[in-house]
Amino acid sequence: MGKNKPLIGLVLGIAVAAAIAGVNIDGLSRAGQICMALSFMTVIFWGFQIAQSGYISGLYLVLLVVFNVEKPAMIFSTWTGTLMYLIIGAYLIAGAVKDSGLGERIAYKFIISYVTSFKSIIVASFVLTFILSLLIPHPWPRAFLIMSVMAVVIKSAAIPREDAVKIGFSVFAASVPVSLIFLTGDAAISPLAVSLSGQQLGWLGWFKLMGPPSIVVSIITCFMVVALFKPSKEISINKEEMRAKLAALGPMGAKEKRAAFWIGLAIVLWMTDTLHGIDVGWVTFFIAMAMSMPKIGDVLTPASWAGVPIHVLLFLTAAVAIGRVGGTTGMNAWIAQTVLPASVPENPYVLAAFIATVSIVIHMLLGSVIAVMGIVIPAMLTFTKPMGVNTLIPALLAYSAVASHYVLPFQHLNMLVGMGESNGMYTQKETIRLGVPFIVVIYIMTVVLEVPYWKLLGLW
């Protein structure tokens, strides 16, 4: 396929859309048929990566409007809720923590205090990711910050390149399961799962449902990385260079202290959202705006807006539109009735395994966490509706499977952004080595951990 892949994807996507729109589909409205044609075309475009995801998403959104599939208020409804402002605020706060030096200081202090061997470096990747996931609500800047500190460790200990690659891989591999622990651990996809379920779930509510299973999976992942990526030789950690780097940062400056104050306030407000009643999205956006105010903020500047990727916001808007417009036009119900089995498995463990399997298979083909969530979660909500179960159950089961799964780097952006010599140094070989056996862990998470745990909590 090679260099012709984008052109093949363009032709295939248009052909599929024309075929769906040109035939009579019993039981589906004309608006639902057009919605399905445009949605399948867009998913193919995303899968073949015919252009940047933001451009493809923008095309999908404007075509929904032009073909009058739904009213613009529904198509762009993501912007009238809190989801988009949570994501914008999260990107701004992530930039503030990184630029102020606060995150780097925490990372150096942790490494100096606790890292003594190669195995402890791997463990430190997971522990630092966990600690910083409270401060930096997006996995990419968090992973790159930790990687910058690990680069100093690698250089100071003269770690061989083959072992340095394993350390770089562990940093980005840690970002996948640990980001599921807190609602703000990955502010782009975790709130999306809640939004697609149609329910409200606060920060503590998310931690109560997803925290313990995700912590167990994070620990399992850490053990797997330690077992699969052993060092070629023992290493000696030279902490003098790290102490010098920490000393070069100097004492905490006023800007860093203000950043720490606002982040601390954000964490308190996130954890008490059920008490004050303010949605976590508005809290996050307020904190980001306050960090730009004179005297009390002065952490964010006009240049900080450059850290908010417009194409990701459009991608999210399109992913949510697939689910919401698909629901109002009847597309989701038609797909669920046509593709999925006629009867819903009554056994919760069988149902969890079924949802995980469907999610993994579709994610294996499409390779986009957000796009697959936009397709699978609405379909599973329709599929499980006769059971009368809480809609959070199918939504979070599908989310757990999709957000944890990857075999190839392109199937998870956390792994894709870290690949390459100038980033985490690893290649496709390392992701396959962990990703293939990790599929078993996804079933452990959904079937063995989440089902009995949620039954214990009374959710199921």
N, C-alpha and C positions, 0 to 999 in steps of 0.2 A: 504494500500500500504506500509506504514511505511518504515522499513529498506530495503525492497526489491525494493524500488522506483528506485534507480540507475540501477539495473539489468533489471527491466521492461523497463525502458527508453532505455537501450542499445539494448535489443532485438527488441523493437518496432521500434526504429530508423533504425536499419539494415533491418528489414522486410519491412518497408515503402520504403526505398531506393531501395531494390531489386525489389519490386513490380513496382515502377515507371520506373526503368531502364529496366525491363524485358518485358514491353508491348510496342506495337506500338502506338505512340501518333501522330495523324494527325496534320500537321501544325507546328510541332516543330522539329528542327534539332536534330541530335544525341547528339551534344555537349550541346544543351539546355536541352535535356532530362537528361543527366548525371548531368548537373549543378543543375537541379531541384531535382534529386534524392539525391545528396549530400547536397543541401541546406535544404531540408525538414528533412533529417537525423540529420543535425547539429542543426536545430531549436528544434527538439524533444529532442536531447541531452541537449541543453541549458534548455529547459522547465523542464525536469526531473532532471536536475542538476546531471548528472551521474558522472561528474568530475568537477574540477575547470574550469571556462569559458575559461581561457587561453589555457588549454590543448585541449579542444574541438575545439577551434578556430584554433589552430596550426594543428590539424588533418585535419580539413576542407581545410585549405590552401594547405597543402602538397598533399592531394588527388586531388585537382583541377589541380595541376602540374602533378602528376603521371598519371592521366587519360587524360592529354593533353586537358583539357577543354578550356583553354586559355593560352596565353603566360604568363610566370612569370611576365613580365613587367606590364601587365594589372592586374594580380592577386594581386601584391604587389604595385600597383600604388599609394596607400596612402602614401608610403614613399618617393615618388618623388615630392610630393606637399608640401604645408605648414601646412596641418592639423596636421600631427603627431608631427611636431616641435613646433607648438603652444601648443599642449597638454603636451609635455615633458617640455617646458619652463614654462607652468602654474604650473605643479607639483613642479618644482624647486623653483619658486617664492613663491608659497604657503608655502613651507617649510622654506624659508628664512624669511618671515614675522612672522611665528610662532616662529622659533628658536631665532630670534633677540629680541623678546619681544615687538615688535612694536604693533602687533595686541592686545596683552594682555593689554598693556597700554591704548590703545584707548577704549577698552571694559570697563575697570575699571573706566576711567574718565567719560564715558557716563552713566554708572550705578549710580555713585556717584552724578552726576548732575541731572538726570532726573527720576530715579526710586523711587517711594514713596509707591506703593501699589502692590497687586497681579496683578491687571489689567495692571498696568504700566510695570510689569515684562514681561508679554506676549507681550505687544506692543514693549518693548525694544528688544525682541528676533527678531522681524521683522525689526526694524530700524537698529539694529547692523548688521544683516545679509545684509541689503541693503548697509550700509556704507562699511563693510568689503568686499563686493562682488566687489568693485572697486580695492581692494588691494590684495585679495586672490582669484585667478581665478579658484577655485575648491570648490564645496560645502562641501565636507567632512571635510577637515582640518578647514574650516571656522566654521562649526557647532560644531566640537569638541572643538575649541578654545572658542567659546561663551559658550558652556556647562561647560567648566572648570571654567569660571567666574561665571556662574549661580550657580555652586556648592558652591561657597563661599557665594553667596547671600542666598541660601537655608540654609546653616549651620548657618550663622550669625543671620538670622531671625527665626531660629528654626521652619522652615516651616514643617508641618506634611507631612509624606511620601506620602499620597494620593494626596496632592497638589504639592509636588515636582515632582511627575510623570507627572502631567499636564504641569509643566514648562519645563521639559525635552522634552516632546512631542512637545511643541510649538517651541522649538529651531530647531528641525529637520523638523517639518511641514513647518516652515518659509522658509527653504532652497529650497523647491520645486518651489513655484511660483516666489520667488525673484530671483532665479538663471536664470530665463528667461528674465530678464530686460536687462542685458548687454550681448553682444556677449561673453565676457570673464567671465560672471557669472558662467557658467559651460562650461569650455573650452573643455570638452570631447564630449558633445552632440550638443551644439548650432552650432559650426562650421561644424559639421557633416551634419546638416540639410541643411546648405548653400551648402556644397560640393555635396550632393546628388541632389540638384536642378540644378546643372550644371552652376550656375551663381556665379558672384563675388558680395560680399556684405561686405562693410567695417564696422568698429566699430560704427560709427555714423549712417550709413545706417541701421544697425540692430536695434539700439536704436530708430530710427525714426519709424520703422515698428512694432517692438515688445515691445518697452519700455512702451508707454502709456497703451496698453491693459494689459500688465503684471503687471504694477503698480496697476491698478484697481483691478485685480484679487488678488494681494497680500493683498490689503486693505480688500477685501471681506473675504479672508481666515483668516486674523487677527480677524475680527469681528466674524467669525464663531467659531474660537477657544475660544474667550472670552465668547461667548454665550453658547457653548457646554461644556466648562470645567471650571465651576465656582468653586471658592475655598470653602473648607469646613468651613472656618472661616476667619475673617479678620486677617491680619498679620501686624507686625510692622517691617519695614526695619531698621536693624542696620548697618549703613554705616561705623562704626569705623573699623571693620575688613577689609573692602574693602580699606579704606584709608591706613591701615597698609600694606596691600598687595601692594598697589600702591607705598607707601613709600619704601618698600623693593626692588622695582625695581630700586630705585635711579633715578638720573637725566639721561636723554637720553645719552647713551654711543656712542662712535665713530661708533661701528658696527651698532647700531640701526639707527643712523643718515645716514649712508651710505645706509642702506636698504631703509630708507624713501626717500632718493634722487633718487635711481634707480626706486623705485615704482612710485614716482611722475613723473619721466621722461617717464616711461612706459605709464602712464595714458595720458600724453600730446601727446605722439606719437600714442597711440591707437585712441585718439579723432581727430587727424589731419591726419589720414591715407589717406584721399582723397586729401590732399594737397601735402604730400611728396611722395605718390604713393607706399610706402613700405607696403607690406601685413602685417596684424596684427600678423600673425604667425611668420614671420621673426623678427618683432619687439620684440615679446615675447621671442623668442629664444635668440636674441641678448642680451636683458636685463639680462636674466638668465646667459648667458656666462660671461657678463661683471661683474656680481656680484661675480665672482670667481677670478677676476684679483687682483694681489697684489696692495696694497695701495688704489686704487680707488674702490676696491670691498671688498675682504676678508670676504664676508658674506657666500658664499657657499664654501663647502669643498669637498674633494673626497667622504666623507661619505654621502654627500647630495644626491648622485645618488641613494642611497638606497630608497629614497622617490619616485622614479619613478617606478610604478608597470608595469613590463614587460607584465604580463598577461592581463592587461587592454589594452595595445597597440596592442597586438595580437587580442584581442576581437574586437577592433575597426577596425583593418585591415580586419578581416573576415566579419564584418557587412557591411563594404563598398564594399568588394569583392562580396557579395551576390547581391548588387544592380548593380555594374558595370559589372561584368561577366554575371549576369542575363540579362543585357541590350544587351551586344554584342552577346550573344548566342540566343537571342529571347525568353528567359524564361519569362521575365517581360511582354512582349507583349502578350504571350500566356495566362498567368495567368489573365491578365487584360481582355482579350477578352472572356475567359472561365468563370471566376468566377464573374466578375463585370457585371452590366446591360449593355445591348447592346447600350443604348443611355445615354448620359451624361445629367444630370439635367441642364437646361439652367438657371433656377433661381439661382443666387449666394448663397442665403440664404439656399435653399434646398441642393445645392451642398456642402456647408460648413457643414451642419448637416449630410449629407451622409458620408463625409470624416471623420468627428469626430466619427460617430457611428462605421464605419468599423475599425477605429484605436483603439477605446476603446474595441470593442469585441475581436479583435486579441490580444491586449495587456492584456486583462483579461485572455486569455488562455495561452499566452506565458510568460508574466510577465517580459519581458526584454525590457527596453526602446530602447536600441541601436539595438537589433535584430529586433524589430518591425519596427523601423524607416527604417532599411535596406530593409525590405520587402514591407512595405506600401507605402513609398514615391516613389520608382521607379514604382510601380503598378499604383499609382495615377497620376504620370506624364504621363504614357502611356494612362491612362483612359481619362484624360482631354486634351490630345494633340489635338483632333479635334476641341476643343473650341478656341485654339490659345491663351489661357491665359498665363500670365507670369508664368513661372515654379516655381517662389518663392511662388505663392499663394497656390497650393496644398501641396507643401513641408512644408511651415510654418503652414498651417492648421493642417496637420497630426502631425507635431512636437508639436504644442500647445496642441493637445489632448493627445498624448502619454506621453509627458514630464510632464504633470500636473496630470496624472491619476494614482491612486492607490486605492485599497480597502484593500488588504492584504500587509504586509510589503515587501514580496519578489517581489512585482510588481514595486517597485521603490527602487533603491539602497540607495538613500538618507535616506529613512525610515528604510531600513533593517540594515544599519550600526549603526543606533542610538538605535535600540531596545536592551533591555537587562539591567540587573542590573548595570553593570559597565559603561554603556554608557548613554542613555537618560532615562533609568529606565522604559520606557513604554513597553506595550505588544501589541499583535495583537488587543486587544479590543479597544484601543484608535484609531488605524489607521482605523478600520472599522467604528467607530463612526463618524469620520470626512470624511473618503473616500466615503461612500455611498451618503450622501447629496451633496458632492463636485462634483459628476458627473453632476449635474445641472449647476454648475459654469463653467464646461468645455464647455457646450453648450452656456452659456452666453458669454464666452470668444471668441469662434470661430464664432458663428452666430450673436450675438447681438453687440459685440464690434469690432472684427477684420474686418468683411465684410464691414460694413458702413465706418469704419475708413480707410481701404485701398482704398475703392472707393473714399473717400474724397481726399486721397493723389494721386489718379490717377493710382494706381497700378493695379486696376481691371477695 
